[in-house]
Amino acid sequence: MESISPISPEQPGLDARSGPGEELSELLRDQSPRVRALAARLAGKQDLGYMRAGLQGATGDADAAVRAAAGWALARITPDGG
């Protein structure tokens, strides 16, 4: 299985306006709870520290799976993640 390298806003061609952080933030607000939960898990797996604020908001989601995924992601993100 191929490994996916962490996504970083510092990668060439990416910026805060159109980078993966914005896209994941949008997915954290998707209508589908499954999409929101997967976005949260991706942020945790990739150690995306710049997603902390969105994940903290997702801990108050109406869906229990989203809340759990956001909490899990926040626990996985390292202090200098990101």
Summary of the structure (lengths in Angstrom):
residues: 82
radius of gyration: 12.1
end to end distance: 23.5
largest distance: 36.4
contacts: 227
relative contact order: 0.18
helix: 54%
strand: 0%
